[in-house]
Amino acid sequence: MKRRPLIAGGLAVLLLCSFGFTIRTEGSQSQGQATKGWPEQLGTRKLYPCEYGSIYAGKKSGADQAKKVLQTVVKDLKQAGVTNPTDGLILVRDNNENLPIEAAKLIEAVSKAEAQKAGEKSEDTLKALTEAKEKMEKEGLEMDVVLSLVPIPIGPGGLPEILKELPHNEDQQVGWCIIVPTDGCVKAGIKKIIDFGMKKEKVGLAKRLAIGALMPLIEHKAVEHVKKSWQAMLYQLLLDAEKDLPAEQKQQMHRAYKQKLGLDDD
């Protein structure tokens, strides 16, 4: 890793995004019912309604993955004392599928959201994302590949701006939104980054074979980490939507949940 700053930097951005990339804009709390009146199709993705939210996914298998994690998070929240979690929206990205929102639009949305914040320090996140995008594209690796590995939360008030296909008044029915990758998407993204790194560093055949033998383990660890990351992020999003809980209590609950998942800050 020390000899490969480009790849190390890319994975550092991955971890940064996993815990710090949030488009926060103001939106109302859900009324505890699934979204209604939403289009059956959002681009290539089909609508899959479920309890405590709705899911847009290209395949049922992707929707089922997201639904399972959402059910786990809701169960854990209820055990922690949140009796009526807020409804939300999950956008699923599978292998060979584009992001539901272009990377450039996401970064632009972050920029606008940052300008609306009062007293919150988040310029570093935006700067890191912008610099990483420019550096990777200059080297020949699209930022879209890195974004295929990370969960991306979006504030409910930002939906009309960056998801033009949705009715402009429907954002009032959701308290949170998140873009998540499937297991297959994570595996494909990891392979692209590793292949890119080996090509740039002109890795020899022997090392390529050694890395190839390790790929099942690498993919398993990557899938496990990314899924836990967006599970923790989803937990935080639902907590943020609870207006009756003090901010300090939310922070403590989220910190404890990350520790439970093995995602300590260190």
C-alpha positions as CSV (number, residue, x, y, z in Angstrom):
1,M,0.0,0.0,0.0
2,K,2.8,2.4,0.8
3,R,4.3,1.9,-2.6
4,R,1.0,2.4,-4.3
5,P,-0.3,5.9,-3.3
6,L,-3.0,6.0,-5.9
7,I,-4.7,2.8,-4.8
8,A,-4.1,3.6,-1.2
9,G,-5.7,7.0,-1.7
10,G,-8.6,5.4,-3.5
11,L,-9.3,3.1,-0.6
12,A,-8.9,5.9,1.9
13,V,-11.6,7.8,0.0
14,L,-13.7,4.7,0.1
15,L,-13.5,4.6,3.9
16,L,-14.0,8.4,4.1
17,C,-17.2,8.0,2.1
18,S,-18.4,5.1,4.2
19,F,-18.6,7.3,7.3
20,G,-18.6,10.9,6.2
21,F,-20.2,11.5,2.8
22,T,-23.7,12.8,3.6
23,I,-25.8,15.1,1.6
24,R,-27.8,16.8,4.3
25,T,-30.8,19.1,3.5
26,E,-33.9,19.8,5.5
27,G,-36.9,17.6,5.0
28,S,-40.0,16.6,7.0
29,Q,-40.4,13.4,9.1
30,S,-42.4,10.6,7.6
31,Q,-45.9,9.9,8.8
32,G,-45.1,6.2,9.3
33,Q,-46.5,4.9,6.0
34,A,-44.9,3.7,2.8
35,T,-44.5,6.1,0.0
36,K,-47.5,6.4,-2.3
37,G,-47.8,7.7,-5.8
38,W,-44.2,7.0,-6.8
39,P,-43.4,5.8,-10.3
40,E,-43.2,2.0,-10.8
41,Q,-39.9,2.5,-12.7
42,L,-37.0,4.9,-11.9
43,G,-34.8,4.5,-14.9
44,T,-34.0,0.8,-15.1
45,R,-35.0,0.2,-11.5
46,K,-38.3,-1.2,-10.4
47,L,-40.2,-0.1,-7.2
48,Y,-40.3,-2.6,-4.4
49,P,-42.5,-1.3,-1.5
50,C,-41.7,-2.7,1.9
51,E,-42.3,-2.0,5.5
52,Y,-40.6,1.3,6.7
53,G,-39.7,2.3,3.2
54,S,-39.5,1.7,-0.5
55,I,-36.7,0.3,-2.6
56,Y,-35.8,0.9,-6.2
57,A,-33.7,-1.9,-7.6
58,G,-32.9,-3.4,-11.0
59,K,-33.4,-7.0,-9.7
60,K,-35.5,-8.5,-7.0
61,S,-32.4,-10.1,-5.5
62,G,-30.9,-6.6,-5.0
63,A,-34.1,-5.4,-3.4
64,D,-34.2,-8.5,-1.1
65,Q,-30.6,-7.7,0.1
66,A,-31.6,-4.1,0.9
67,K,-34.8,-5.2,2.6
68,K,-33.0,-7.7,4.8
69,V,-30.6,-5.0,6.1
70,L,-33.4,-2.5,6.6
71,Q,-35.4,-5.1,8.6
72,T,-32.3,-5.7,10.8
73,V,-31.8,-2.0,11.4
74,V,-35.4,-1.4,12.3
75,K,-35.4,-4.4,14.7
76,D,-32.2,-3.1,16.4
77,L,-33.7,0.4,16.7
78,K,-36.9,-0.9,18.3
79,Q,-34.8,-2.9,20.8
80,A,-33.0,0.4,21.5
81,G,-36.3,2.1,22.3
82,V,-37.3,3.7,18.9
83,T,-40.9,2.5,18.6
84,N,-41.9,4.0,15.3
85,P,-39.0,4.4,12.9
86,T,-39.3,6.8,10.0
87,D,-40.0,5.6,6.5
88,G,-37.4,6.2,3.8
89,L,-36.1,5.3,0.3
90,I,-33.3,2.9,-0.7
91,L,-31.8,3.0,-4.2
92,V,-29.9,-0.2,-5.0
93,R,-26.9,-0.4,-7.4
94,D,-26.1,-3.8,-8.8
95,N,-23.1,-4.9,-10.9
96,N,-23.1,-3.4,-14.5
97,E,-25.6,-0.8,-13.3
98,N,-24.9,2.9,-13.3
99,L,-25.5,5.1,-10.2
100,P,-29.1,6.4,-10.1
101,I,-27.4,9.8,-9.9
102,E,-24.3,10.8,-11.8
103,A,-21.2,11.3,-9.7
104,A,-20.9,14.9,-10.9
105,K,-24.4,15.7,-9.8
106,L,-23.8,14.1,-6.4
107,I,-20.7,16.2,-5.8
108,E,-22.6,19.3,-7.0
109,A,-25.5,18.5,-4.6
110,V,-23.0,18.1,-1.8
111,S,-21.6,21.6,-2.6
112,K,-25.0,23.2,-2.5
113,A,-25.9,21.4,0.7
114,E,-22.7,22.6,2.3
115,A,-23.6,26.2,1.5
116,Q,-26.9,25.8,3.3
117,K,-25.3,24.5,6.5
118,A,-24.8,26.7,9.4
119,G,-21.7,26.1,11.5
120,E,-21.0,22.5,10.4
121,K,-17.5,21.7,9.2
122,S,-17.7,19.5,6.2
123,E,-15.6,21.3,3.6
124,D,-12.9,18.7,4.1
125,T,-15.2,15.9,2.8
126,L,-16.2,17.8,-0.3
127,K,-12.6,18.8,-1.0
128,A,-11.5,15.2,-0.6
129,L,-14.2,13.9,-3.0
130,T,-13.5,16.6,-5.6
131,E,-9.7,16.1,-5.5
132,A,-10.1,12.3,-5.5
133,K,-12.4,12.5,-8.5
134,E,-10.0,14.7,-10.4
135,K,-6.9,12.6,-9.6
136,M,-8.5,9.3,-10.4
137,E,-9.9,10.5,-13.7
138,K,-6.5,11.9,-14.6
139,E,-5.0,8.5,-13.9
140,G,-7.7,6.7,-15.9
141,L,-9.8,5.4,-13.0
142,E,-13.3,6.9,-12.9
143,M,-14.7,8.1,-9.5
144,D,-17.8,6.2,-10.4
145,V,-15.8,3.0,-9.6
146,V,-15.0,4.1,-6.1
147,L,-18.6,5.3,-5.6
148,S,-19.8,1.8,-6.5
149,L,-18.2,0.5,-3.3
150,V,-19.7,3.0,-0.8
151,P,-23.2,3.7,0.7
152,I,-24.3,7.3,-0.2
153,P,-26.9,8.9,2.1
154,I,-29.0,11.7,0.7
155,G,-31.1,14.2,2.8
156,P,-34.8,14.0,2.0
157,G,-35.0,17.6,0.9
158,G,-32.4,17.0,-1.7
159,L,-34.4,14.4,-3.6
160,P,-36.4,16.7,-5.9
161,E,-33.1,18.3,-7.1
162,I,-31.1,15.3,-7.8
163,L,-33.8,12.8,-8.6
164,K,-35.8,14.6,-11.2
165,E,-38.0,11.6,-12.0
166,L,-39.7,11.6,-8.6
167,P,-42.7,13.9,-8.0
168,H,-41.5,17.2,-6.4
169,N,-43.9,17.0,-3.6
170,E,-43.2,13.4,-2.7
171,D,-40.1,14.1,-0.7
172,Q,-42.3,15.0,2.3
173,Q,-43.2,11.3,2.6
174,V,-39.6,10.1,3.4
175,G,-37.3,10.9,6.2
176,W,-34.1,9.5,4.7
177,C,-32.7,8.2,1.5
178,I,-29.6,6.1,0.7
179,I,-27.9,4.6,-2.3
180,V,-26.4,1.1,-1.6
181,P,-24.4,-1.4,-3.6
182,T,-25.2,-5.1,-3.9
183,D,-22.6,-7.8,-3.0
184,G,-22.0,-8.3,-6.7
185,C,-21.4,-4.6,-7.2
186,V,-18.9,-4.5,-4.4
187,K,-17.0,-7.5,-5.8
188,A,-16.9,-6.0,-9.3
189,G,-15.7,-2.6,-8.0
190,I,-12.9,-4.2,-5.9
191,K,-11.8,-6.2,-8.9
192,K,-11.7,-3.1,-11.1
193,I,-9.6,-1.2,-8.6
194,I,-7.1,-4.1,-8.0
195,D,-6.8,-4.7,-11.8
196,F,-6.3,-1.0,-12.4
197,G,-3.6,-0.9,-9.7
198,M,-1.7,-4.0,-11.0
199,K,-1.8,-2.5,-14.5
200,K,-0.5,0.9,-13.4
201,E,2.3,-0.8,-11.3
202,K,3.1,-3.3,-14.0
203,V,2.7,-6.3,-11.6
204,G,4.3,-9.5,-12.9
205,L,2.6,-12.7,-13.6
206,A,3.7,-14.4,-10.3
207,K,2.2,-11.6,-8.2
208,R,-0.9,-11.5,-10.3
209,L,-1.4,-15.2,-9.7
210,A,-0.9,-14.7,-6.0
211,I,-3.4,-11.9,-5.8
212,G,-5.8,-13.9,-7.9
213,A,-5.6,-16.7,-5.3
214,L,-6.5,-14.2,-2.6
215,M,-9.4,-12.6,-4.5
216,P,-12.2,-14.7,-2.9
217,L,-11.0,-13.6,0.6
218,I,-10.5,-10.0,-0.5
219,E,-14.0,-9.9,-2.0
220,H,-15.6,-11.5,1.1
221,K,-13.9,-9.0,3.4
222,A,-14.9,-6.1,1.1
223,V,-18.5,-7.2,0.9
224,E,-18.7,-7.7,4.7
225,H,-17.2,-4.3,5.4
226,V,-19.3,-2.3,3.0
227,K,-22.5,-4.0,4.1
228,K,-21.7,-3.3,7.8
229,S,-20.9,0.3,6.8
230,W,-24.2,1.0,5.2
231,Q,-26.0,-0.8,7.9
232,A,-24.4,1.6,10.4
233,M,-25.2,4.5,8.2
234,L,-28.8,3.5,7.8
235,Y,-29.1,3.2,11.5
236,Q,-27.8,6.8,11.8
237,L,-30.2,8.1,9.1
238,L,-33.2,6.6,11.0
239,L,-31.9,8.0,14.2
240,D,-31.4,11.5,12.7
241,A,-35.1,11.4,11.6
242,E,-36.2,11.0,15.2
243,K,-36.9,14.5,16.3
244,D,-37.7,13.6,20.0
245,L,-34.2,12.2,20.7
246,P,-31.5,14.5,21.9
247,A,-28.5,14.9,19.6
248,E,-26.1,13.6,22.3
249,Q,-28.2,10.5,22.8
250,K,-28.3,9.8,19.0
251,Q,-24.5,10.1,18.9
252,Q,-24.0,7.7,21.7
253,M,-26.5,5.2,20.2
254,H,-24.8,5.4,16.8
255,R,-21.3,5.0,18.3
256,A,-22.4,1.9,20.3
257,Y,-24.0,0.4,17.2
258,K,-20.8,0.9,15.1
259,Q,-18.9,-0.8,17.9
260,K,-21.4,-3.7,17.9
261,L,-20.8,-4.1,14.2
262,G,-17.0,-4.0,14.6
263,L,-16.7,-0.5,13.0
264,D,-14.9,1.4,15.7
265,D,-13.7,4.8,14.6
266,D,-10.0,3.7,14.8
